[in-house]
Amino acid sequence: MVDHSFPKKSPKIVVIALAIINTQTETFENKLIYEFNIIFCAPGKNCTLINGSEDRCSICWTTGAYEYIISLKPDIIRYMADIAAQIEEIEAVLRKTPHHKATNGFIGAMRAKIARLKDKEVESSSQGKGSGGGGYSVKKQGDATIVLIGPPSAGKSTLINLLTNAVSKVAAYAFTTVSVIPGMLKYRDGYIQILDVPGLIEGASIGKGRGKEVLSVARGADLLVVMTDPERLNFFDKILLELEGAGIRINKRRPNVRVEKELAGGLTIVSNIKQDFALDDVKEIAKEFGIKNGRLILKEKVTMDQIIDSLSERIVYKNAIFVVNKADTIKESHRYEDLIYISADSETGIEELKEIIWKELKLVTVYLVERNEKPGTENPVIMKEDDTLEDVARDIGTEFLAGTTLAKIWGNGARFDGQEMPLSTKVQNGMMIRFI
């Protein structure tokens, strides 16, 4: 039986390394505990201890070594002080680990461990146990919510005052906004809540400048408006890194990975598409997320990181647009096609920005028609492009939905006036609906 206890003289456990010694007669396992002085040999080569030293070793990355190290992870975690320390130590191990086919499973499992630890960090923060202090609590209102994100003094406060009924303090110095300022934009028939949050700085995802609280507001948004000025265009790249670090994936879709859990029988990884990794390597990732029995189905070509994202509770996918304020200070020839240029001070490009926001939110307007009314546009309701007639009925009320099976429609989506349609029918902008 292998002794899993640690030496009392090592209060900070950093690495558990395993040397597999192959001889002609038998195999010995030697468990050693070190700081990061580790040398990895090439796959397939025999490994030996270096001069019998107790402070570094050579590791032959065999399946046996991998499974042994994985089996010791609970002991590692027991000796870690907190979540941040655990993440730091695992990342340090990963930096020392060579990347090749033999280590893919280990690297994937360690990245999954980091993702799970970050999940726990988010859970802890949401329960008021985080170390970052109180967060910003804002009730979502209206038909959609957008969040203005930018560096200090980028003109966000001026923009929200222009778009909405908010009164956000405006001044030419950093961190004018110190809390979340809500406002409501009335556009077409919809009401769009806009939140102006304090300016973000580099290191926000690890808590600098109350960045974690600000990013927690961004997690709940339907759309992010990332804004800067011509002098700080590099902010876009920096904020993307901060959002990524906070588990917010920008302008990406969720990977098509499905989990079918079972009570017993082990775990099977299924993919009809050739992947760039061994399917068995995914099992350790799944186990980190508590998936031990059932099927994990990869329905498209994915990376290991995408699999981890699809299983992590903290990962959210958000659409974003990128806005450059103070555009009147730069020439047309110096503008990038994928950026939106406005000037909040001179109110240039504001109407175009409103239309872009509406389209990015994928909002549509439908009109409810009472039983004895003629079809018309007196009762607008805002829905999303992928919503169905059932979603409209549900918004009216669950009791109303329970007694409704069909609807008559006019306008867009109808082949003829008053066409009867099932509740599974998708709504279209301008559709007039009478439930029957």
Buried (B, 14 or more C-beta within 10 A) or exposed (E): EEEEEBEEEEEEBBBBBBBBBEEEEEEEEEBBBBEEEBEBBEEEEEBBBEEEEEEBBBBBBBEEBBBBBBEBBEEBBEBBEEBBEBBEBBEBBBEEBEEEEBBBBBBBBBBBBBBBBBBBBBEBBEEEEBEBEEBBEBEEEBBBBBBBBBBBBBBBBBBBBBBBEBEBEBEEEEEBBEEBBBBBBEBBBBBBBBBBBBBBBBEBBEBEBBBBBBBBBBBEBBBBBBBBBBEBBEBBEBBBEBBEBBBBBBEBEEBEBEBEEEEEEEBBBEBEEEBEBEEEBBBBBBBBBEBBBBBBBBEEEBEBBBBBBBBBBBBBEBBBBBBBBBBEEBEEEEBEEEBBBBBBBEEBBBEEBBEBBBEBBBBBBBBBBEEEEEBEEEBEBBBBEEBBBBBBBBBEEEEEBEEBEEBBBBBEBBEEEEEEBEBEBBBBBBBBBBBE
